[in-house]
Amino acid sequence: MTRTEIVDTDAGAARITWHPARKPRLVLAVSHGAGGGVEARDLQALAGVLPGHGVTLALVEQPWRVAGKKVAPAPKTLDAGWRGVWPVIGKQGLPVVSGGRSAGARVACRTAGELGAHAVLALSFPLHPPGRPEKSRADELLGAGVPTLVVQGGNDPFGRPEEFPDGTDIVEVPHGDHGFAVPKRAEITQERALEVVTDAVVQWTASLG
């Protein structure tokens, strides 16, 4: 049974949608990107799969989304919203994996150390703005300081898998764009593309202990 919870943060009211596992061994908290919410296809696919593998999923909507705004605020405001939900997410006394898609992945990386995250899941990490590879955000990714898994579309304009630093633990979604959408002509279906995402996260979370 899913449930939602409103949490007051320094950036406003955030919303957590809980997808609980029956016998959880860890919690994965994931926030959305700057251009969408927790209805993103990959986040919903994880919600359908992870609780069956002992992972309670907390989908976090940043205060700007809860307030109905169309444009994401500055990174420091996103970080403040994330910090504000962390005590609630940690109440179960389980290890917490910090995660996000796109801008949410940047937040997870930037705050992992200070919040004591067990690990970081970065979905569609925006390594650089489209067409601007010189403006790399690799330092954010490498600075997480905990085990980090990147799941990246093979055709992501914000950074293709081969552009990431050597040693990055990365899983490629063939032909996937920034939202893991695959073209109809691709040799894998949209359903299979999402299975690549969920299979990778299930295996990785199982390896975390």
C-alpha positions in Angstrom: 0.0 0.0 0.0 1.5 3.3 -1.1 1.1 6.3 1.1 2.0 10.0 0.8 3.5 12.3 3.4 4.0 16.0 3.4 7.3 17.2 5.0 8.1 20.8 5.8 11.6 21.8 4.6 13.6 25.1 4.5 12.6 25.3 0.8 8.8 24.7 1.4 6.6 21.6 1.7 7.9 18.4 0.0 5.9 15.3 -0.7 7.1 11.7 -0.2 5.2 8.8 -1.8 6.2 5.6 0.0 6.2 2.3 -1.8 7.0 0.0 1.1 8.6 -3.4 1.0 7.2 -6.1 3.2 10.5 -6.9 4.8 12.8 -4.0 3.9 16.5 -4.1 4.2 17.2 -0.6 2.9 15.4 2.5 1.7 16.0 4.1 -1.7 14.9 7.7 -1.8 14.7 9.2 -5.3 13.8 12.6 -6.5 12.9 13.8 -10.0 14.5 16.1 -12.5 14.1 19.8 -13.3 11.7 19.1 -16.2 9.3 16.6 -14.6 8.0 14.8 -11.5 7.9 11.4 -9.9 5.6 10.2 -12.7 8.7 9.7 -14.9 8.7 6.3 -16.6 11.8 5.0 -14.9 10.7 6.1 -11.4 7.4 4.5 -11.8 9.0 1.3 -13.1 11.2 1.2 -10.0 8.2 1.7 -7.8 6.6 -1.4 -9.4 9.6 -3.6 -8.9 11.8 -2.7 -5.9 9.4 -3.4 -3.0 9.3 -7.0 -4.1 13.1 -7.2 -3.6 13.3 -5.9 -0.1 13.8 -2.2 -1.0 11.3 0.4 0.3 11.1 3.2 -2.3 10.5 6.8 -1.3 9.7 9.0 -4.3 10.3 12.6 -3.3 8.7 15.6 -4.9 10.7 18.8 -4.4 8.8 21.7 -2.9 8.8 23.7 -6.1 6.8 20.8 -7.8 4.4 20.5 -4.8 3.8 24.2 -5.1 2.9 23.9 -8.7 5.8 25.9 -10.1 7.0 25.2 -13.6 10.7 26.0 -13.2 13.2 24.4 -10.8 15.0 26.7 -8.4 18.7 27.1 -7.9 20.8 24.0 -6.9 21.2 25.2 -3.3 17.4 25.4 -2.9 17.1 21.9 -4.3 19.7 20.7 -1.8 17.8 22.4 1.0 14.6 20.6 0.1 16.4 17.2 0.0 18.1 17.8 3.3 14.7 18.6 4.8 13.2 15.2 3.9 16.2 13.2 5.0 15.4 12.8 8.7 11.9 11.5 7.8 13.4 9.0 5.3 15.8 7.8 7.8 13.3 7.2 10.6 13.0 3.4 9.8 16.5 2.9 11.0 17.6 1.3 7.7 20.5 2.2 5.4 19.3 4.9 3.0 20.4 5.0 -0.6 20.2 8.6 -2.0 19.0 8.8 -5.6 17.6 11.0 -8.3 17.1 11.4 -12.0 18.9 14.2 -13.8 18.9 17.3 -11.5 17.9 15.0 -8.7 20.9 12.9 -9.3 23.1 16.0 -8.9 21.4 16.8 -5.6 22.0 13.2 -4.4 25.7 13.4 -5.3 26.3 16.8 -3.8 24.7 15.9 -0.4 25.6 12.2 0.0 28.5 12.8 2.3 27.0 15.2 4.7 23.7 13.2 4.9 25.4 9.9 5.5 24.0 8.2 2.4 24.8 4.5 2.1 25.2 4.8 -1.6 24.0 7.0 -4.6 21.8 6.0 -7.6 22.2 8.5 -10.4 19.6 8.1 -13.2 20.4 10.0 -16.3 23.1 12.0 -14.7 23.5 15.3 -16.6 27.2 15.2 -17.1 27.1 18.4 -19.2 24.6 20.6 -20.9 23.6 19.3 -24.4 26.3 20.2 -26.9 28.6 21.6 -24.1 30.9 18.8 -23.1 33.5 21.3 -21.8 31.1 22.2 -19.0 31.5 18.9 -17.2 29.9 18.1 -13.9 32.0 15.0 -13.3 33.4 16.5 -10.1 29.9 16.3 -8.6 29.5 12.7 -9.5 33.0 11.7 -8.4 32.6 13.7 -5.2 29.7 11.6 -3.8 32.2 9.6 -1.8 30.0 6.5 -1.6 29.3 3.6 -4.0 27.5 5.2 -6.9 25.6 3.6 -9.8 24.9 5.6 -13.0 22.2 4.4 -15.3 22.4 6.3 -18.6 20.8 6.3 -21.9 23.1 5.4 -24.8 21.9 8.6 -26.7 21.5 10.9 -23.8 22.4 14.4 -25.0 23.4 15.4 -21.4 26.2 12.8 -21.5 26.5 9.4 -23.3 28.0 6.5 -21.3 31.4 6.6 -23.1 31.8 10.3 -21.9 31.9 9.4 -18.2 35.1 9.2 -16.3 37.0 5.9 -16.3 36.0 3.7 -13.4 32.4 5.0 -13.3 30.0 2.1 -12.4 27.6 2.7 -15.3 24.8 0.7 -16.9 23.8 1.7 -20.5 20.2 1.7 -21.7 20.7 1.1 -25.4 19.3 3.9 -27.6 17.8 5.6 -24.6 17.5 9.4 -24.4 17.6 11.5 -21.3 14.2 10.1 -20.2 15.1 6.5 -21.3 12.7 6.8 -24.3 13.9 4.6 -27.2 12.9 5.2 -30.8 10.5 2.8 -32.5 13.2 1.7 -34.9 15.5 0.6 -32.0 16.2 -3.1 -31.6 14.8 -3.0 -28.0 11.3 -2.1 -27.0 10.4 0.6 -24.5 9.4 -2.1 -22.0 12.7 -3.8 -22.4 14.6 -0.5 -21.9 12.8 0.0 -18.6 13.7 -3.6 -17.6 17.3 -2.7 -18.2 16.9 0.1 -15.6 15.0 -2.0 -13.0 17.2 -5.1 -13.4 20.4 -3.0 -12.9 19.0 -1.3 -9.8 17.7 -4.6 -8.3 21.1 -6.2 -8.8 23.0 -3.2 -7.5 20.9 -2.7 -4.3 21.2 -6.5 -3.6 25.0 -6.1 -3.7 25.1 -3.2 -1.2 24.4 -5.5 1.7 
